[in-house]
Amino acid sequence: MKLLLRPFRVALLGALTGLTALWPHTAHEPPPPIPDWLPVACEDVRPGDTLESLVRRFSLPAELVPRMAEACRGVVDLRQIRPGDPLLLVRRSAGDTLRLVHYSNPEQCLVLTLPLALRGDSLHELAGECVARVERLQATTRRVERRGRVAATLYDAMVGAGGSPQLALSFTDIFQWDVDFLTDIHGDESFWLVVEERRLARPYLGDSVTVEGRILAASFQAAGKGGRLIQALWHGGCGQPGYYDSQGRSFQKQFLKSPLNYRRISSQFGMRNHPVLRRVRMHTGIDYSAPHGTPVVAAAAGVVTALGWERGYGKVVRVRHDRKRSTVYGHLSSFAPGVRKGARVDQNQLIGRVGATGLATGPHLHYEYLENGRSLDPGRAISEPGKPVPSGCRDEYLTTFRKWFPQP
């Protein structure tokens, strides 16, 4: 049985196999070690690919498909294979057995040992079955500092400082109860953080990937001379894990500054000329203009008291947070799965998506905050902080905080 390999891959395999003989070394310079597994072929998963099509592209026998699927059952869900993922066929350097390797995520890879041997350019079937297992990648961890100045958006500044888009989101998550990073950014703000980075080796590919982990410490300086400086430190000891300030107070508060990522505020709380009804009336919330389908989250933990269609609100969700406070989310295009009347939702949990249902001229979220049934300006709502660092470990926390943020 012949394996149809591209010429450059045959050359690569031959070069790697004969590496020891070709390397110009002396008695004092040993040749470089030969990898345990040598590459034979590599393909990126394409949209619409199936196990059958991948086996065909590697010129492997079609009879292997059901045996490979059976080997993976209970080990990995083959539906996790996504377009763009690398898939490798490798050969053992000290033998001739073959493996298929799929890097499903940065933390691990799927290794499928095949009952096949590659001898020369011919495949030979071996006794036994396909064997699948998941291998965890070896990681090394280091701390990395990122700092920068915001000219336009925090996103651009973070990426410009060497951080990833996900790191920008993680940073905003820390301060989301105190800073609205869309309306409170005026230019010339600065940020600083230290993040854990993990470098994961991918031996079959001969490279490594870097994954950003938890932000350990962060600060945000508002624009202007004397602008507000906010400093946060991760605390995972006693009490509730999370970010705390210089006094051991939690950054997490009962209500978010806003329940979505929006483009602009199209209508503030107060009297206005209604864009549909064409008359002046009280606007009992804030309208956030955002693209259709933008995720909307619960501003605070609570219980869904209503979900459905309500006159001008269109598709709406109402959430009660305690005996006196509740919030309303109107003009939604759809509701999140699992969100129903009587269901409990957590802060930041997806409850729906932006739409233009009801009396709306375009996609936006109508957000209301009520106390004792009376609508108040959500931007001025008082939000109680979470529990502070417990007294039993507060001194230790404050000592650690001062090491991270020395006082001038």
C-alpha positions as a printed NumPy array, in Angstrom:
array([[  0.   ,   0.   ,   0.   ],
       [  1.549,   3.323,  -1.086],
       [  1.378,   6.585,   0.891],
       [  1.12 ,   9.527,  -1.478],
       [  3.491,  12.073,   0.084],
       [  4.377,  15.433,  -1.421],
       [  8.029,  15.508,  -2.611],
       [  9.184,  18.133,  -0.077],
       [  7.741,  16.084,   2.774],
       [  9.61 ,  12.986,   1.601],
       [ 12.787,  15.075,   1.466],
       [ 12.11 ,  16.445,   4.944],
       [ 11.595,  12.968,   6.358],
       [ 14.767,  11.692,   4.696],
       [ 16.791,  14.62 ,   5.944],
       [ 15.597,  14.199,   9.507],
       [ 16.137,  10.436,   9.44 ],
       [ 19.736,  10.837,   8.275],
       [ 20.477,  13.825,  10.484],
       [ 23.156,  12.057,  12.555],
       [ 25.169,  10.945,   9.558],
       [ 25.021,  14.304,   7.762],
       [ 25.827,  16.583,  10.709],
       [ 29.473,  17.84 ,  10.487],
       [ 30.502,  17.268,  14.104],
       [ 33.736,  16.568,  15.903],
       [ 34.429,  14.245,  18.794],
       [ 33.828,  17.173,  21.132],
       [ 30.586,  18.275,  19.442],
       [ 27.88 ,  15.626,  19.594],
       [ 25.196,  15.829,  16.929],
       [ 21.827,  17.314,  17.9  ],
       [ 19.375,  14.761,  19.265],
       [ 16.835,  13.322,  16.867],
       [ 13.236,  14.03 ,  17.918],
       [ 11.219,  11.057,  19.148],
       [  8.671,  11.682,  16.401],
       [  9.351,  12.957,  12.905],
       [  6.841,  14.854,  10.716],
       [  5.472,  13.045,   7.691],
       [  2.622,  15.348,   6.673],
       [  0.72 ,  18.3  ,   8.098],
       [ -2.692,  19.629,   7.12 ],
       [ -4.919,  22.365,   8.455],
       [ -8.524,  21.363,   9.054],
       [-10.798,  22.95 ,   6.444],
       [-14.441,  24.015,   6.775],
       [-16.693,  21.038,   6.085],
       [-13.985,  18.482,   6.817],
       [-15.004,  15.127,   8.277],
       [-12.947,  12.281,   9.656],
       [-13.376,  10.558,   6.302],
       [-12.097,  13.539,   4.313],
       [ -9.099,  14.007,   6.612],
       [ -8.154,  10.329,   6.347],
       [ -8.438,  10.609,   2.569],
       [ -6.183,  13.696,   2.45 ],
       [ -3.492,  11.839,   4.395],
       [ -3.828,   8.892,   1.96 ],
       [ -4.639,   6.55 ,   4.839],
       [ -6.887,   3.508,   4.314],
       [-10.595,   4.311,   4.553],
       [-11.121,   1.165,   6.667],
       [ -9.474,   3.025,   9.563],
       [-12.286,   5.578,   9.904],
       [-14.706,   3.531,  12.074],
       [-11.798,   2.184,  14.143],
       [-10.495,   5.701,  14.746],
       [-13.968,   6.936,  15.706],
       [-14.378,   4.042,  18.138],
       [-10.976,   4.723,  19.706],
       [-11.916,   8.376,  20.295],
       [-15.278,   7.515,  21.886],
       [-15.175,   8.541,  25.526],
       [-11.746,  10.149,  25.103],
       [-12.497,  13.238,  23.026],
       [-15.43 ,  14.698,  21.11 ],
       [-14.383,  14.774,  17.464],
       [-16.759,  17.699,  16.934],
       [-14.179,  19.814,  18.779],
       [-11.975,  19.682,  15.681],
       [-12.333,  23.154,  14.178],
       [-11.292,  24.7  ,  10.85 ],
       [ -7.748,  26.027,  11.049],
       [ -6.582,  23.454,  13.616],
       [ -3.301,  21.733,  12.662],
       [ -3.437,  17.967,  12.141],
       [ -0.163,  16.061,  11.842],
       [  0.898,  12.633,  10.701],
       [  4.135,  11.702,  12.487],
       [  6.467,   8.692,  12.439],
       [  8.421,   7.316,  15.364],
       [ 12.134,   8.001,  14.829],
       [ 13.169,   4.736,  16.527],
       [ 10.754,   2.669,  14.495],
       [  8.148,   3.05 ,  11.816],
       [  4.777,   3.35 ,  13.628],
       [  2.48 ,   6.262,  12.831],
       [  0.404,   8.69 ,  14.857],
       [ -2.156,  11.346,  14.029],
       [ -1.88 ,  14.383,  16.301],
       [ -4.495,  17.105,  16.712],
       [ -3.907,  20.221,  18.816],
       [ -7.438,  20.837,  20.049],
       [ -6.566,  23.736,  22.389],
       [ -3.452,  25.383,  23.85 ],
       [ -3.477,  23.072,  26.88 ],
       [ -3.575,  19.624,  25.291],
       [ -3.476,  17.538,  22.134],
       [ -5.199,  14.392,  20.898],
       [ -2.782,  11.594,  19.978],
       [ -4.141,   8.734,  17.873],
       [ -1.728,   5.811,  17.503],
       [ -2.496,   3.947,  14.283],
       [ -1.986,   0.216,  13.574],
       [  0.192,   1.191,  10.611],
       [  3.896,   1.33 ,   9.832],
       [  5.627,   3.487,   7.238],
       [  8.525,   1.659,   5.624],
       [ 10.115,   3.613,   2.835],
       [  7.108,   5.113,   1.089],
       [  4.817,   2.119,   1.721],
       [  2.204,   1.604,   4.438],
       [  2.02 ,  -1.737,   6.208],
       [ -0.858,  -2.73 ,   8.467],
       [  0.06 ,  -3.9  ,  11.973],
       [ -1.78 ,  -6.048,  14.466],
       [ -3.854,  -4.198,  17.067],
       [ -6.341,  -1.363,  17.166],
       [ -6.256,   2.413,  17.068],
       [ -5.478,   3.888,  20.488],
       [ -6.503,   7.445,  21.39 ],
       [ -5.391,   9.497,  24.346],
       [ -5.173,  13.136,  25.374],
       [ -1.741,  14.492,  26.264],
       [ -1.351,  17.561,  28.491],
       [  1.261,  19.985,  27.22 ],
       [  4.219,  20.829,  29.438],
       [  4.119,  24.447,  30.568],
       [  6.495,  27.006,  32.03 ],
       [  5.051,  30.053,  33.797],
       [  6.427,  33.559,  34.027],
       [  5.183,  37.004,  35.022],
       [  4.967,  39.669,  32.33 ],
       [  4.465,  43.403,  32.771],
       [  2.359,  45.459,  30.388],
       [  1.953,  49.23 ,  30.537],
       [  0.785,  51.917,  28.204],
       [ -1.031,  55.189,  27.63 ],
       [ -4.5  ,  55.35 ,  26.091],
       [ -4.804,  57.626,  23.068],
       [ -8.098,  56.378,  21.635],
       [ -9.249,  53.096,  23.171],
       [ -7.921,  50.784,  25.856],
       [ -8.104,  47.93 ,  23.338],
       [ -5.68 ,  49.639,  20.938],
       [ -3.373,  50.672,  23.775],
       [ -3.263,  47.157,  25.251],
       [ -2.508,  45.511,  21.916],
       [  0.117,  48.172,  21.253],
       [  1.759,  47.295,  24.579],
       [  2.09 ,  43.646,  23.534],
       [ -1.075,  42.349,  25.177],
       [ -3.824,  40.361,  23.497],
       [ -7.438,  41.445,  22.918],
       [ -8.44 ,  38.967,  25.641],
       [ -6.058,  40.684,  28.06 ],
       [ -7.799,  43.998,  27.372],
       [-11.13 ,  42.373,  28.228],
       [ -9.713,  40.821,  31.408],
       [ -8.399,  44.242,  32.453],
       [-11.755,  45.936,  31.934],
       [-13.461,  43.132,  33.869],
       [-11.445,  44.065,  36.978],
       [-12.573,  47.695,  36.988],
       [-15.972,  47.328,  35.305],
       [-17.835,  48.35 ,  38.472],
       [-15.923,  51.657,  38.706],
       [-14.971,  52.614,  35.151],
       [-17.028,  52.651,  31.975],
       [-14.291,  52.133,  29.418],
       [-16.439,  53.591,  26.636],
       [-17.675,  56.822,  28.204],
       [-14.951,  57.439,  30.805],
       [-12.058,  57.345,  28.318],
       [-11.019,  60.819,  27.134],
       [ -7.416,  60.191,  26.073],
       [ -4.177,  60.309,  28.056],
       [ -5.255,  57.659,  30.578],
       [ -2.586,  55.138,  31.545],
       [ -2.634,  51.507,  32.63 ],
       [ -0.253,  48.991,  34.175],
       [ -0.585,  45.295,  34.916],
       [  1.329,  42.115,  35.651],
       [ -0.076,  38.938,  34.095],
       [  0.881,  35.293,  34.369],
       [  1.951,  33.849,  31.02 ],
       [  2.254,  30.148,  30.329],
       [  4.463,  28.877,  27.526],
       [  3.259,  25.461,  26.365],
       [  5.565,  23.224,  24.345],
       [  4.127,  21.436,  21.301],
       [  6.722,  18.723,  20.651],
       [  5.05 ,  17.211,  17.602],
       [  5.01 ,  20.633,  15.905],
       [  8.404,  21.617,  17.263],
       [  7.181,  24.961,  18.611],
       [  5.349,  26.465,  21.559],
       [  2.381,  28.726,  22.238],
       [  1.934,  31.391,  24.89 ],
       [ -1.293,  31.662,  26.864],
       [ -2.113,  34.624,  29.081],
       [ -3.488,  33.659,  32.465],
       [ -4.677,  35.643,  35.46 ],
       [ -3.837,  39.309,  35.973],
       [ -2.06 ,  39.448,  39.343],
       [ -2.006,  43.222,  39.824],
       [ -3.333,  46.168,  37.824],
       [ -3.754,  49.926,  37.979],
       [ -5.624,  52.524,  35.958],
       [ -4.841,  56.244,  36.019],
       [ -7.568,  58.619,  34.848],
       [ -6.68 ,  61.44 ,  32.465],
       [ -5.495,  64.816,  33.612],
       [ -3.294,  66.076,  36.407],
       [ -4.477,  64.574,  39.658],
       [ -6.689,  62.068,  37.821],
       [ -8.037,  59.222,  39.9  ],
       [ -5.647,  56.289,  40.368],
       [ -7.224,  52.854,  40.894],
       [ -5.059,  49.927,  42.012],
       [ -6.197,  46.312,  42.235],
       [ -4.516,  43.17 ,  43.546],
       [ -5.648,  39.58 ,  43.075],
       [ -6.292,  37.81 ,  46.393],
       [ -6.972,  34.082,  46.342],
       [ -6.415,  33.321,  50.028],
       [ -9.054,  33.38 ,  52.725],
       [-12.428,  34.851,  51.874],
       [-13.847,  35.318,  48.389],
       [-11.206,  35.113,  45.618],
       [-11.122,  38.314,  43.615],
       [ -9.592,  41.773,  43.244],
       [ -9.259,  44.138,  46.189],
       [ -7.993,  47.692,  46.721],
       [ -5.43 ,  49.247,  49.076],
       [ -7.817,  48.908,  52.031],
       [ -8.825,  45.323,  51.307],
       [-12.178,  46.358,  49.835],
       [-13.619,  44.292,  46.996],
       [-13.836,  45.797,  43.524],
       [-16.88 ,  43.685,  42.762],
       [-20.085,  45.565,  43.448],
       [-23.713,  44.611,  43.33 ],
       [-24.44 ,  46.389,  40.022],
       [-22.388,  46.732,  36.84 ],
       [-21.813,  50.19 ,  35.356],
       [-23.517,  48.965,  32.161],
       [-25.026,  45.608,  31.137],
       [-23.404,  45.431,  27.666],
       [-20.595,  46.68 ,  25.441],
       [-22.199,  49.54 ,  23.53 ],
       [-21.212,  52.075,  20.892],
       [-22.878,  55.131,  22.418],
       [-25.657,  56.279,  24.731],
       [-28.462,  57.329,  22.427],
       [-30.808,  58.596,  25.141],
       [-30.161,  59.512,  28.772],
       [-32.482,  59.26 ,  31.756],
       [-35.005,  62.139,  31.998],
       [-37.472,  64.11 ,  29.884],
       [-37.092,  63.743,  26.128],
       [-38.918,  63.967,  22.819],
       [-39.837,  60.323,  22.082],
       [-38.374,  59.379,  18.648],
       [-41.401,  57.236,  17.703],
       [-44.344,  58.863,  19.497],
       [-43.102,  62.391,  18.66 ],
       [-44.048,  63.878,  21.994],
       [-42.21 ,  64.908,  25.145],
       [-42.369,  62.295,  27.888],
       [-40.285,  60.934,  30.738],
       [-37.576,  58.477,  29.697],
       [-37.258,  56.102,  32.621],
       [-33.946,  54.498,  31.685],
       [-30.858,  54.742,  29.501],
       [-30.745,  53.682,  25.854],
       [-27.493,  52.041,  24.759],
       [-26.987,  51.981,  20.99 ],
       [-25.299,  48.713,  19.924],
       [-25.275,  46.374,  16.909],
       [-28.104,  43.89 ,  16.542],
       [-27.264,  40.728,  18.491],
       [-24.868,  42.335,  21.001],
       [-24.913,  40.249,  24.216],
       [-26.851,  41.708,  27.159],
       [-25.967,  40.523,  30.668],
       [-27.636,  40.824,  34.058],
       [-26.343,  43.922,  35.864],
       [-26.611,  42.077,  39.195],
       [-27.577,  38.674,  40.529],
       [-31.306,  38.111,  40.954],
       [-34.458,  36.289,  39.875],
       [-36.251,  36.756,  36.539],
       [-39.751,  38.043,  37.333],
       [-40.936,  38.563,  33.751],
       [-39.84 ,  37.533,  30.275],
       [-41.808,  38.116,  27.107],
       [-43.453,  40.879,  25.096],
       [-44.525,  44.146,  26.736],
       [-46.029,  46.877,  24.568],
       [-43.398,  49.514,  23.77 ],
       [-40.603,  47.501,  25.377],
       [-40.939,  44.696,  22.824],
       [-39.087,  41.631,  24.067],
       [-38.159,  42.392,  27.65 ],
       [-36.556,  40.768,  30.702],
       [-37.251,  41.959,  34.245],
       [-34.956,  40.905,  37.1  ],
       [-35.556,  41.398,  40.842],
       [-32.301,  41.705,  42.799],
       [-33.557,  42.131,  46.355],
       [-36.662,  43.304,  48.175],
       [-36.478,  46.824,  46.79 ],
       [-34.33 ,  46.829,  43.632],
       [-34.956,  45.526,  40.118],
       [-33.793,  46.14 ,  36.538],
       [-35.44 ,  46.056,  33.104],
       [-33.891,  45.151,  29.724],
       [-36.039,  46.114,  26.739],
       [-36.126,  45.946,  22.912],
       [-34.255,  42.609,  22.892],
       [-34.065,  40.521,  19.739],
       [-33.926,  37.213,  21.632],
       [-33.62 ,  35.645,  25.069],
       [-30.678,  33.554,  26.249],
       [-31.214,  29.78 ,  26.562],
       [-32.238,  28.764,  30.065],
       [-33.445,  32.238,  31.033],
       [-37.112,  32.022,  31.995],
       [-39.514,  33.404,  34.544],
       [-38.48 ,  32.277,  38.017],
       [-34.915,  31.402,  36.968],
       [-32.011,  32.717,  39.021],
       [-29.326,  34.622,  37.106],
       [-25.831,  35.65 ,  38.145],
       [-24.169,  38.983,  37.605],
       [-22.665,  39.124,  34.092],
       [-24.786,  36.145,  32.948],
       [-26.112,  36.377,  29.385],
       [-29.864,  37.066,  29.428],
       [-30.54 ,  38.218,  25.864],
       [-29.311,  40.087,  22.811],
       [-29.812,  43.619,  21.511],
       [-32.659,  44.148,  19.054],
       [-35.198,  46.733,  17.919],
       [-38.48 ,  45.16 ,  19.053],
       [-41.331,  47.309,  20.318],
       [-41.219,  51.094,  19.884],
       [-37.667,  51.403,  18.583],
       [-36.147,  53.158,  15.576],
       [-33.   ,  51.03 ,  15.585],
       [-31.14 ,  48.363,  17.563],
       [-30.462,  49.404,  21.146],
       [-30.957,  48.306,  24.733],
       [-33.381,  50.15 ,  26.99 ],
       [-32.048,  49.664,  30.534],
       [-33.978,  50.661,  33.665],
       [-33.066,  50.636,  37.341],
       [-35.893,  50.723,  39.901],
       [-36.038,  51.074,  43.689],
       [-39.353,  50.3  ,  45.377],
       [-41.001,  50.377,  41.948],
       [-39.712,  53.864,  41.117],
       [-37.357,  54.407,  38.164],
       [-34.054,  56.092,  38.999],
       [-31.102,  57.146,  36.865],
       [-29.014,  53.944,  36.44 ],
       [-25.862,  56.048,  36.119],
       [-26.333,  57.384,  39.637],
       [-27.465,  54.202,  41.331],
       [-25.595,  53.4  ,  44.546],
       [-23.989,  49.966,  44.292],
       [-22.84 ,  48.274,  47.479],
       [-19.381,  46.68 ,  47.37 ],
       [-18.756,  43.007,  47.949],
       [-17.306,  41.604,  51.155],
       [-13.783,  42.828,  52.058],
       [-10.741,  40.687,  52.809],
       [-11.546,  38.878,  56.109],
       [ -9.924,  40.362,  59.203],
       [ -8.026,  37.126,  59.833],
       [ -5.803,  37.637,  56.772],
       [ -6.186,  41.366,  56.194],
       [ -2.751,  42.306,  57.581],
       [ -1.068,  39.755,  55.342],
       [ -3.006,  41.064,  52.348],
       [ -2.081,  44.703,  53.072],
       [  1.592,  43.755,  53.394],
       [  1.45 ,  42.037,  50.018],
       [ -0.395,  45.   ,  48.495],
       [  2.323,  47.434,  49.629],
       [  4.968,  45.214,  47.993],
       [  3.129,  45.417,  44.679],
       [  2.264,  49.115,  45.022],
       [  4.993,  50.864,  47.06 ],
       [  3.853,  54.221,  48.364],
       [  5.987,  57.207,  47.293]])
